[in-house]
């Protein structure tokens, strides 16, 4: 089971040619699923179509939509509270980071994605915000305020610039039961870059770490993901 951004691809970028060559061969011989906070259209922008076709299933929007062979299997719906939208809009107005690149509050039907710099930012703007946020921890502050102010919601860090918001419990951990129903395996393995507490991979990693036939691996990017897969093969 793979996260996408920061695991199989650079954040919001296409899969590199070097990793594509390796992973396409690996995918021919292994069963795998993808789980991303992004929607399916964004995943298609990042991963070549022929690799997506080899996936046994694709979970999007943090596990709130599930596709097999391009067909939607299930979808959870979420209507964001009006006062949450007002809060996020206010955060855009008062945030010290000045760049505003568009697409700041993205409703994906099953979850909400929020970004101060905006998902339409360039790679250079993305990295500037990421470095700035690592110093001041703006996103951590916002997620804490959301989690304290809306008891029915969970807010977690997503990727380098955004925050994922969804109904409590509707996180990536929900996908494991579906995979176990479809694939009877001796072991289930998850690889993600945000498995630390507060990250959007954390709920799934924690669930799998507490099951006998499951495990999770932290990666810092596609190069380390390649190393993890090579070690698992060995």
Phi, psi and omega in degrees: 000124183241136159291167182253289181299126177079359181239305176259338181222157166300153186305121179058021179244169178287153174301135181291154181297322180297314181287325177302317180299314180292310188290327179297322178289319178299319184294338179293335189244001186228153176268129181211156176233154176246144174221123185223154172284341181283168174274175187295323180299320180290323177297321179296334177287338188258325186243132181305144186301323185290333175285319177300324179294335179278345177293139179283344176185154180230119175261126180244173177052045178069025180094005184270354170225142184226128181239140169233124182053037178082355181264133179287120182269316175208162179208128174265136181256146183216124176254108183298138177298146181299320182290336175292316178298320178296319179297314181295321178298321178293322178299323177297326183283328187256350183300133182293331180291122194277331185294133175229112190250359178100156180062060185269322179240103186250114177272113181262017177084312182255350180198170179241137177242129183237135179216126179295312181287333178099142183287350177271011181290157175283169178299319180297316179294323178299312182293323177298315179294318181301314179295317180295316182294326177298332180276314186262345178057045179298315183297321179297321179296317181293317179297322179296318180294322178293314181295328178280329185270338181230094186295339182273359184241158170239136175237130182222160177287134178233123178062213184264338189230353192239174176232132175263133182231130183204166177301143183306130179091345181270056182252190184295340181296338182293344186283335187299318181297325179291319179294319180296328178290328183273315185245112174271108186230157176288331181210144176241131186234134178242137176234125181207161182261348183241050183270359176286157182302131183097349177270158184284351174267348187301313182301319180290318179299317180297316179301315184288328178292341181260008177246142186298323186258024182228157175204162177228153179229136176270137177233151176258004181156180186297329179296316178288326175301318177300316179297318179298316180294321177296320178292323178293323176296316179298000000 
